[in-house]
Amino acid sequence: MTTAKNTSASSCESVSQPDTLIGALEDVWTRIPQRVALIHPAGQMTYAQLGRAVSKLAEAYRGLGIRPGDRIVCSLSNRPEQIIAMGAAWACGAVHAGVDYQFTPTELSAVLDLTQASALATQQGEETQTVHIRLFQPGDAYRELSLSAIIASTDESERGISPLSSQDPAFIFISSGTTGKPKATLGYHGNLCQRWQRLAGWLRFGPDDVHLAQLPLSHGFGLMMAMAALLKGGRLVLMNDFSAEEALRTIAAHRVTVLNGAPAHFKLILDRLDRTRHDIRTLRFSVGTAATFPPSLIRAIWDELGVDFMFMYGSSEGVGVATTDREEMLLGSVGRPAPGSVSIVGPDREALPAGGIGEVAFSRKVFPVRYYSKPDESSPEVNSSEEWYYSGDLGRLDEQGRLYVLGRLKHQIDRGGLKVDPVEVEGALLRCTGISDAAVIGLPNPILGEAVCACIVPAPGYMPSLVQLRTILSSDLASYKLPEELCIVDHIPRTQIGKVDLDRLRSNVAAASAQQLRGA
């Protein structure tokens, strides 16, 4: 627990700061009850209203038999009920597991099975105003209630917040994992409360800030930025489906001060920005993540949006590095991790000297990574005694301790035994005049094993040939890294947080190739 001294003349008592996420939220809605917390298409909600809704749902959960430690899966879009359901889970001592609201029944079933959830909060469709809670019972039976009806009820009976400690789990972060099966990373109240409060302090978040919450709250980064805002009494403007035009309109209408996103979000906003129509003067800070930010894009964010910028590299496992240093970012670095917290290791997982390229590993002493597993299973990841968490990312540390992330180990293209990093080729493509967006994949090749395929979205009026593109790129890339296939696409499919959706992209390229064969 963190304590701070009260230095007023009337008291020398020690003031305890909340060391759980629900305690910190309760502190905010108690101190500034009438300040607006959430803005959404249907209206707005004050901190007092948020607190009452959380308390009502927590009481309903208790009535349904939810007990401390139970898992509640929440499959909702960016709407107030997502925040309410999360707070209510904590208030009754349960663990919140957020998943994408577009998950299929098969995907949801896998998460429910993995977490052994006691309840599921879900919506019937993107536009519906009704959110349902299903309480699972032994066998295949379940009870269903309307979350919206619970929030709207006049019942004021409540038992307050169930006792929690900083060591209790608060979240299960769901990610697909490298095997395609969902992985469930545990996040704890004390660790997250401390980290997110520290982040909010670093970025000078306060009650006057207005944050555009266009990143999915079911994802670690979107949730972290939203919670950092709320823990400082800020205002969230909830947006579900990102549109650059709608984002710019919202920034002006609600005087947004903080804008976050992946490179694709910022590039789309910058491409759409028209200062005769869009007033963005209230913006002061942006945080970027999910993929590499080319120096040209970072400069445009500084110059065109007029904001300070922080790049954040990390994962849902709770590991990461961040920097606001302009020189570091322009060099391509993601920051300087604390000494001993990050190592670069070779295939034998032995540390490499400065400058060596290998896998980025995080110290578990600094970043305590743990996964959830069923009570009847023994997960080697949970019970691992390894000192390091191996990220699967390729990187290097320079002599000054700056970390550079060079791509994913498993996403490398094996071209005749030579490894090609798609991220490096994508970066070179995005520096080319006339290319709006790009992604790189490996295509099966009977001789090489894999061939480098560049998928590009050309700017209007520009249609390069493969020969032209190879000539342009030859000054930046070795010959074996140059694209051998070129696919012109209308758009690069991306996930909600802006990462390239590789499975969809490969399917689109395969479909386009099949269409060409049929046409021939």
C-alpha positions as CSV (number, residue, x, y, z in Angstrom):
1,M,0.0,0.0,0.0
2,T,1.3,3.5,-0.9
3,T,1.0,6.2,1.7
4,A,1.4,10.0,1.4
5,K,2.0,12.6,4.1
6,N,-0.7,15.2,4.7
7,T,1.3,18.4,5.0
8,S,-1.5,20.7,6.0
9,A,-1.2,22.6,9.3
10,S,-4.2,21.0,10.8
11,S,-3.0,17.4,10.4
12,C,0.1,15.3,10.3
13,E,-1.8,12.0,9.7
14,S,-0.8,9.5,7.0
15,V,-3.4,9.3,4.2
16,S,-3.8,5.9,2.7
17,Q,-4.1,5.6,-1.0
18,P,-6.3,2.8,-2.4
19,D,-4.3,-0.2,-3.6
20,T,-7.1,-1.9,-5.5
21,L,-8.6,-0.8,-8.8
22,I,-12.2,-0.8,-7.4
23,G,-11.0,1.1,-4.3
24,A,-9.3,3.7,-6.6
25,L,-12.5,4.1,-8.7
26,E,-14.7,4.4,-5.6
27,D,-12.4,7.2,-4.4
28,V,-12.9,9.1,-7.6
29,W,-16.7,8.8,-7.8
30,T,-16.9,9.8,-4.1
31,R,-14.7,12.9,-4.5
32,I,-16.1,14.2,-7.8
33,P,-19.6,12.7,-8.1
34,Q,-21.1,15.3,-10.5
35,R,-18.2,15.4,-13.0
36,V,-19.0,13.6,-16.3
37,A,-17.2,10.3,-16.6
38,L,-18.5,8.8,-19.8
39,I,-19.9,10.2,-23.0
40,H,-21.6,7.8,-25.5
41,P,-24.1,8.0,-28.4
42,A,-27.1,7.6,-26.0
43,G,-26.0,10.4,-23.6
44,Q,-23.6,10.8,-20.8
45,M,-22.9,9.4,-17.3
46,T,-21.5,11.2,-14.2
47,Y,-19.1,9.5,-11.8
48,A,-22.0,9.3,-9.3
49,Q,-24.2,7.5,-11.8
50,L,-21.3,5.2,-12.7
51,G,-20.8,4.3,-9.0
52,R,-24.5,3.6,-8.5
53,A,-24.7,1.4,-11.6
54,V,-21.6,-0.5,-10.5
55,S,-23.1,-1.1,-7.0
56,K,-26.5,-2.2,-8.4
57,L,-24.9,-4.7,-10.8
58,A,-22.5,-6.0,-8.1
59,E,-25.5,-6.6,-5.8
60,A,-27.3,-8.5,-8.7
61,Y,-24.2,-10.6,-9.2
62,R,-24.2,-11.5,-5.5
63,G,-27.9,-12.4,-5.8
64,L,-27.0,-14.7,-8.7
65,G,-24.5,-16.5,-6.5
66,I,-21.3,-14.9,-7.9
67,R,-18.5,-15.4,-5.3
68,P,-15.1,-13.8,-4.8
69,G,-12.6,-15.3,-7.3
70,D,-15.3,-16.2,-9.8
71,R,-14.6,-15.3,-13.4
72,I,-17.0,-13.1,-15.4
73,V,-16.5,-13.0,-19.2
74,C,-17.6,-9.7,-20.8
75,S,-18.2,-9.6,-24.6
76,L,-19.3,-6.0,-25.1
77,S,-18.5,-3.2,-27.5
78,N,-17.2,0.2,-26.3
79,R,-20.2,1.2,-24.3
80,P,-20.9,2.2,-20.6
81,E,-21.9,-1.3,-19.7
82,Q,-18.4,-2.5,-20.4
83,I,-17.0,-0.2,-17.6
84,I,-20.0,-1.0,-15.3
85,A,-19.6,-4.7,-15.7
86,M,-15.9,-4.5,-15.0
87,G,-16.4,-2.4,-11.9
88,A,-19.2,-4.7,-10.7
89,A,-17.1,-7.8,-11.0
90,W,-14.4,-6.2,-8.8
91,A,-17.0,-4.9,-6.3
92,C,-18.2,-8.4,-5.5
93,G,-14.6,-9.8,-5.6
94,A,-14.8,-11.5,-9.0
95,V,-12.4,-11.4,-11.9
96,H,-13.2,-9.6,-15.1
97,A,-12.3,-11.2,-18.5
98,G,-12.9,-8.9,-21.5
99,V,-13.2,-10.3,-25.0
100,D,-14.0,-8.8,-28.4
101,Y,-17.8,-8.3,-28.8
102,Q,-17.4,-9.8,-32.3
103,F,-16.3,-13.1,-31.1
104,T,-18.1,-16.0,-32.6
105,P,-20.0,-18.6,-30.4
106,T,-17.1,-21.0,-31.0
107,E,-14.5,-18.4,-29.9
108,L,-16.6,-17.5,-26.8
109,S,-17.0,-21.1,-25.9
110,A,-13.2,-21.6,-25.9
111,V,-12.8,-18.6,-23.5
112,L,-15.6,-19.7,-21.2
113,D,-14.1,-23.2,-21.1
114,L,-10.6,-21.8,-20.5
115,T,-11.6,-19.4,-17.7
116,Q,-14.3,-21.7,-16.2
117,A,-16.5,-18.6,-16.1
118,S,-19.5,-18.3,-13.8
119,A,-21.2,-15.7,-15.9
120,L,-21.2,-14.1,-19.4
121,A,-22.2,-10.5,-20.2
122,T,-23.0,-10.2,-23.9
123,Q,-25.0,-8.1,-26.4
124,Q,-27.2,-9.4,-29.2
125,G,-25.8,-7.1,-31.8
126,E,-23.7,-4.0,-32.3
127,E,-26.7,-1.6,-32.2
128,T,-28.8,-3.2,-29.5
129,Q,-29.4,-1.4,-26.3
130,T,-29.9,-4.6,-24.3
131,V,-27.1,-6.4,-22.6
132,H,-27.7,-9.8,-21.2
133,I,-26.0,-11.6,-18.3
134,R,-26.0,-15.4,-18.4
135,L,-25.3,-17.2,-15.1
136,F,-23.9,-20.7,-15.8
137,Q,-25.1,-23.5,-13.6
138,P,-24.1,-27.2,-13.3
139,G,-24.8,-29.0,-16.5
140,D,-26.0,-27.0,-19.5
141,A,-28.5,-24.8,-17.8
142,Y,-28.2,-21.0,-17.3
143,R,-30.2,-18.1,-16.1
144,E,-30.4,-14.9,-18.0
145,L,-31.0,-11.3,-16.9
146,S,-30.9,-7.9,-18.5
147,L,-28.0,-5.8,-17.4
148,S,-29.7,-2.7,-18.7
149,A,-32.8,-3.4,-16.5
150,I,-30.6,-3.9,-13.4
151,I,-29.0,-0.5,-13.9
152,A,-32.3,1.2,-14.5
153,S,-34.0,-0.4,-11.4
154,T,-34.9,1.7,-8.4
155,D,-33.6,-0.8,-5.9
156,E,-31.0,0.9,-3.8
157,S,-30.0,-2.0,-1.5
158,E,-26.3,-2.7,-1.6
159,R,-23.6,-4.2,0.5
160,G,-20.7,-2.1,-0.8
161,I,-17.4,-3.4,-2.0
162,S,-16.3,-6.9,-1.0
163,P,-13.0,-7.0,0.8
164,L,-10.1,-7.2,-1.6
165,S,-6.3,-7.0,-1.3
166,S,-3.6,-5.8,-3.7
167,Q,-2.7,-9.5,-4.3
168,D,-6.1,-10.5,-5.6
169,P,-6.6,-11.0,-9.4
170,A,-8.5,-8.3,-11.2
171,F,-8.3,-9.2,-14.9
172,I,-7.8,-12.1,-17.2
173,F,-6.5,-10.6,-20.4
174,I,-7.4,-12.9,-23.3
175,S,-5.2,-13.1,-26.4
176,S,-5.0,-15.6,-29.2
177,G,-1.5,-16.7,-28.5
178,T,1.0,-18.1,-31.0
179,T,-0.7,-21.5,-31.3
180,G,-4.2,-20.1,-32.2
181,K,-5.6,-21.1,-28.8
182,P,-6.6,-18.4,-26.4
183,K,-4.1,-17.4,-23.7
184,A,-5.3,-16.0,-20.4
185,T,-2.9,-13.6,-18.6
186,L,-3.6,-12.7,-15.0
187,G,-3.5,-9.1,-13.9
188,Y,-3.5,-8.2,-10.2
189,H,-5.2,-5.3,-8.4
190,G,-2.2,-3.9,-6.7
191,N,0.2,-4.2,-9.6
192,L,-2.2,-2.7,-12.1
193,C,-3.5,0.0,-9.8
194,Q,0.1,1.2,-9.1
195,R,1.2,1.0,-12.8
196,W,-1.8,2.7,-14.3
197,Q,-1.7,5.5,-11.6
198,R,2.0,6.0,-12.3
199,L,1.3,6.1,-16.1
200,A,-1.4,8.7,-15.6
201,G,0.9,10.8,-13.5
202,W,3.7,10.5,-16.1
203,L,1.3,11.8,-18.8
204,R,-0.1,14.5,-16.5
205,F,-3.7,13.1,-16.8
206,G,-6.2,15.1,-14.8
207,P,-9.9,15.8,-14.4
208,D,-9.9,18.4,-17.2
209,D,-8.7,15.9,-19.7
210,V,-11.1,14.4,-22.3
211,H,-10.0,11.1,-23.8
212,L,-11.2,9.6,-27.1
213,A,-11.8,5.9,-26.2
214,Q,-11.8,4.5,-29.7
215,L,-9.6,1.5,-28.9
216,P,-11.4,-1.6,-27.8
217,L,-11.8,-1.7,-24.0
218,S,-11.6,-5.5,-24.3
219,H,-7.9,-5.1,-25.3
220,G,-5.1,-4.5,-22.8
221,F,-3.9,-1.2,-24.3
222,G,-7.4,0.3,-24.8
223,L,-8.3,-0.7,-21.3
224,M,-5.1,0.6,-19.7
225,M,-5.5,4.0,-21.3
226,A,-9.2,4.2,-20.3
227,M,-8.5,3.2,-16.7
228,A,-5.6,5.7,-16.5
229,A,-8.0,8.4,-17.5
230,L,-10.8,7.4,-15.1
231,L,-8.4,6.9,-12.1
232,K,-7.6,10.6,-12.5
233,G,-11.2,11.7,-12.9
234,G,-11.0,12.3,-16.6
235,R,-13.8,12.0,-19.2
236,L,-14.0,9.2,-21.7
237,V,-15.7,9.7,-25.0
238,L,-16.7,6.2,-26.1
239,M,-16.4,5.3,-29.8
240,N,-16.9,1.8,-31.1
241,D,-16.1,1.6,-34.8
242,F,-13.2,3.8,-35.7
243,S,-13.7,6.3,-38.5
244,A,-11.1,9.1,-39.1
245,E,-13.9,11.6,-40.1
246,E,-16.0,10.7,-37.0
247,A,-12.9,10.9,-34.8
248,L,-12.0,14.3,-36.0
249,R,-15.6,15.5,-35.5
250,T,-15.7,14.0,-32.0
251,I,-12.4,15.7,-31.1
252,A,-13.9,19.1,-32.0
253,A,-17.3,18.5,-30.5
254,H,-16.1,17.3,-27.1
255,R,-12.8,19.2,-27.0
256,V,-10.7,16.0,-26.8
257,T,-7.3,16.4,-25.2
258,V,-5.8,12.9,-25.5
259,L,-5.8,10.7,-28.6
260,N,-4.3,7.2,-28.7
261,G,-3.9,4.6,-31.4
262,A,-1.9,2.4,-33.7
263,P,0.0,3.8,-36.8
264,A,-3.0,3.1,-39.0
265,H,-5.3,5.3,-36.8
266,F,-2.9,8.2,-36.9
267,K,-2.2,7.9,-40.6
268,L,-5.9,7.9,-41.4
269,I,-6.6,10.9,-39.2
270,L,-3.7,12.8,-40.8
271,D,-4.8,11.9,-44.3
272,R,-8.4,13.2,-43.5
273,L,-7.4,16.3,-41.5
274,D,-8.6,19.5,-43.0
275,R,-8.1,22.5,-40.7
276,T,-10.8,24.5,-42.4
277,R,-13.3,21.8,-41.1
278,H,-11.6,20.2,-38.2
279,D,-10.7,22.0,-35.0
280,I,-8.1,19.9,-33.1
281,R,-6.5,22.7,-31.1
282,T,-7.5,21.1,-27.8
283,L,-5.3,18.0,-28.4
284,R,-2.2,17.9,-26.2
285,F,-1.0,14.3,-25.9
286,S,-1.0,11.0,-27.9
287,V,0.2,7.5,-27.1
288,G,1.0,5.1,-29.9
289,T,1.4,1.3,-29.9
290,A,0.7,-2.0,-31.7
291,A,3.1,-1.5,-34.6
292,T,6.2,0.4,-35.7
293,F,5.8,4.2,-36.1
294,P,8.1,5.4,-39.0
295,P,10.0,8.6,-38.1
296,S,8.0,10.4,-40.9
297,L,4.7,9.5,-39.1
298,I,6.0,10.6,-35.7
299,R,7.1,14.0,-37.2
300,A,3.7,14.4,-38.7
301,I,2.0,13.6,-35.4
302,W,4.1,16.3,-33.7
303,D,3.8,18.9,-36.4
304,E,0.2,18.4,-37.8
305,L,-1.6,17.3,-34.6
306,G,0.5,19.6,-32.3
307,V,0.8,17.0,-29.6
308,D,3.5,15.5,-27.4
309,F,3.8,11.8,-28.2
310,M,4.8,8.6,-26.3
311,F,5.5,5.3,-28.0
312,M,4.6,2.3,-26.0
313,Y,5.8,-1.3,-26.8
314,G,4.4,-4.2,-24.8
315,S,1.9,-7.0,-24.7
316,S,-1.1,-8.2,-22.7
317,E,1.3,-10.1,-20.5
318,G,2.0,-6.8,-18.7
319,V,5.5,-6.4,-20.1
320,G,6.7,-3.3,-21.9
321,V,8.8,-0.2,-22.4
322,A,7.8,3.3,-23.3
323,T,9.5,6.6,-24.3
324,T,8.7,10.2,-24.9
325,D,12.3,11.0,-25.9
326,R,12.2,12.5,-29.5
327,E,15.7,11.5,-30.3
328,E,15.1,7.9,-29.3
329,M,11.9,7.6,-31.3
330,L,13.5,9.1,-34.5
331,L,16.3,6.5,-34.1
332,G,13.6,3.8,-34.2
333,S,14.0,2.9,-30.5
334,V,11.1,2.0,-28.2
335,G,13.0,3.4,-25.2
336,R,15.5,2.5,-22.5
337,P,14.4,-0.3,-20.2
338,A,15.6,-0.3,-16.7
339,P,19.0,-2.1,-16.4
340,G,18.5,-5.8,-16.0
341,S,14.8,-5.8,-16.9
342,V,15.3,-6.7,-20.6
343,S,17.8,-9.0,-22.3
344,I,18.4,-10.0,-25.9
345,V,19.0,-13.8,-26.2
346,G,20.0,-16.1,-29.0
347,P,18.4,-19.4,-30.0
348,D,20.1,-21.1,-26.9
349,R,18.5,-18.3,-24.8
350,E,21.9,-17.1,-23.7
351,A,22.3,-13.3,-23.5
352,L,23.8,-11.6,-26.5
353,P,26.2,-8.7,-26.3
354,A,25.1,-5.1,-27.1
355,G,24.2,-4.8,-30.7
356,G,23.3,-8.5,-31.1
357,I,20.0,-9.3,-32.7
358,G,17.8,-11.9,-31.0
359,E,14.7,-12.5,-29.0
360,V,13.5,-9.9,-26.6
361,A,13.2,-11.3,-23.1
362,F,11.7,-9.6,-20.0
363,S,12.8,-10.4,-16.4
364,R,10.0,-12.0,-14.5
365,K,11.3,-10.4,-11.3
366,V,10.4,-7.0,-12.8
367,F,7.5,-8.2,-14.9
368,P,5.7,-11.0,-13.0
369,V,4.0,-12.8,-15.9
370,R,1.4,-15.4,-14.9
371,Y,-1.2,-17.2,-16.9
372,Y,-4.6,-18.6,-15.7
373,S,-5.3,-22.3,-16.1
374,K,-8.2,-24.4,-15.1
375,P,-8.1,-25.7,-11.5
376,D,-7.8,-29.3,-12.8
377,E,-4.9,-28.5,-15.1
378,S,-1.2,-27.9,-14.5
379,S,0.0,-25.3,-16.9
380,P,3.8,-25.2,-17.5
381,E,3.5,-21.4,-18.2
382,V,1.8,-20.8,-14.8
383,N,4.2,-23.0,-12.9
384,S,7.3,-21.9,-14.7
385,S,10.3,-21.2,-12.6
386,E,12.1,-19.5,-15.5
387,E,13.6,-16.1,-14.7
388,W,12.7,-14.7,-18.1
389,Y,9.5,-14.2,-20.2
390,Y,10.4,-14.7,-23.9
391,S,8.3,-12.3,-26.0
392,G,8.7,-13.9,-29.4
393,D,9.8,-10.5,-30.7
394,L,13.1,-9.9,-32.5
395,G,15.2,-7.0,-31.2
396,R,18.5,-5.6,-30.1
397,L,19.9,-3.3,-27.4
398,D,22.5,-0.8,-28.3
399,E,25.5,0.4,-26.2
400,Q,23.4,3.1,-24.6
401,G,20.7,0.6,-23.5
402,R,18.1,1.6,-26.1
403,L,15.8,-1.2,-27.2
404,Y,14.9,-1.7,-30.9
405,V,12.1,-4.1,-31.8
406,L,12.6,-5.5,-35.3
407,G,9.5,-7.7,-35.8
408,R,8.2,-11.1,-34.8
409,L,10.3,-14.2,-34.8
410,K,7.5,-16.4,-36.1
411,H,6.5,-14.0,-38.8
412,Q,9.8,-14.0,-40.6
413,I,9.8,-15.1,-44.2
414,D,12.2,-18.0,-44.9
415,R,13.4,-17.2,-48.4
416,G,15.7,-20.0,-49.4
417,G,17.2,-20.1,-45.9
418,L,17.6,-16.3,-45.7
419,K,15.3,-14.7,-43.1
420,V,13.3,-11.6,-44.3
421,D,11.6,-9.5,-41.7
422,P,8.2,-8.3,-43.0
423,V,8.3,-5.2,-40.7
424,E,11.5,-4.0,-42.3
425,V,10.1,-4.4,-45.8
426,E,6.8,-2.7,-44.8
427,G,8.7,0.2,-43.4
428,A,10.6,0.7,-46.7
429,L,7.3,0.5,-48.6
430,L,5.6,3.1,-46.4
431,R,8.5,5.5,-47.1
432,C,7.7,5.3,-50.8
433,T,5.8,8.2,-52.3
434,G,2.4,7.1,-53.6
435,I,1.9,4.2,-51.2
436,S,-0.9,4.8,-48.7
437,D,-0.6,1.6,-46.8
438,A,1.3,-1.7,-47.0
439,A,1.8,-5.1,-45.5
440,V,4.2,-7.9,-46.4
441,I,3.6,-11.7,-46.2
442,G,5.4,-14.8,-47.4
443,L,3.8,-16.8,-50.2
444,P,4.6,-20.5,-50.8
445,N,7.3,-20.9,-53.5
446,P,8.4,-24.3,-54.9
447,I,12.0,-23.3,-55.2
448,L,12.6,-20.8,-52.4
449,G,10.2,-22.1,-49.9
450,E,8.7,-18.7,-49.4
451,A,8.6,-15.6,-51.6
452,V,8.3,-12.0,-50.4
453,C,4.9,-10.6,-51.4
454,A,4.2,-6.8,-51.0
455,C,0.5,-5.9,-50.5
456,I,0.0,-2.2,-51.1
457,V,-2.8,0.4,-51.2
458,P,-1.6,2.9,-53.8
459,A,-2.5,6.6,-53.6
460,P,-5.2,7.7,-56.1
461,G,-3.7,7.9,-59.6
462,Y,-0.6,5.8,-58.8
463,M,-0.2,2.3,-59.9
464,P,3.4,1.0,-59.7
465,S,4.7,-2.2,-61.3
466,L,6.7,-4.8,-59.5
467,V,9.8,-3.8,-61.4
468,Q,9.4,-0.1,-60.5
469,L,8.8,-1.0,-56.9
470,R,11.9,-3.2,-56.7
471,T,14.0,-0.5,-58.3
472,I,12.8,2.1,-55.7
473,L,13.4,-0.2,-52.8
474,S,16.8,-1.5,-53.9
475,S,18.5,1.5,-52.3
476,D,17.1,0.5,-48.9
477,L,16.9,-3.3,-49.0
478,A,19.2,-6.2,-49.8
479,S,18.3,-7.9,-53.0
480,Y,16.9,-11.0,-51.2
481,K,14.5,-8.8,-49.2
482,L,12.9,-7.2,-52.3
483,P,9.3,-8.2,-53.2
484,E,8.9,-11.0,-55.7
485,E,5.2,-10.7,-55.8
486,L,3.0,-7.6,-55.8
487,C,-0.7,-7.5,-54.8
488,I,-2.7,-4.3,-55.2
489,V,-5.5,-4.1,-52.6
490,D,-8.2,-1.7,-51.7
491,H,-7.2,-1.8,-48.0
492,I,-5.0,-3.7,-45.6
493,P,-7.2,-5.7,-43.2
494,R,-6.4,-4.8,-39.6
495,T,-7.6,-5.7,-36.1
496,Q,-9.5,-3.3,-34.0
497,I,-6.2,-2.1,-32.4
498,G,-4.6,-1.5,-35.9
499,K,-2.4,-4.6,-36.3
500,V,-2.3,-6.3,-39.7
501,D,-4.8,-9.2,-39.7
502,L,-2.4,-11.7,-41.3
503,D,-5.0,-14.5,-41.7
504,R,-7.5,-12.2,-43.5
505,L,-4.8,-10.7,-45.7
506,R,-3.5,-14.1,-46.8
507,S,-7.1,-15.2,-47.5
508,N,-7.7,-12.0,-49.6
509,V,-4.4,-12.5,-51.5
510,A,-5.3,-16.2,-52.2
511,A,-8.8,-15.2,-53.3
512,A,-7.4,-12.5,-55.7
513,S,-4.9,-15.0,-57.1
514,A,-7.8,-17.6,-57.7
515,Q,-9.9,-14.9,-59.4
516,Q,-7.0,-14.0,-61.7
517,L,-6.6,-17.7,-62.6
518,R,-10.3,-18.0,-63.3
519,G,-10.2,-14.9,-65.4
520,A,-7.3,-16.3,-67.4
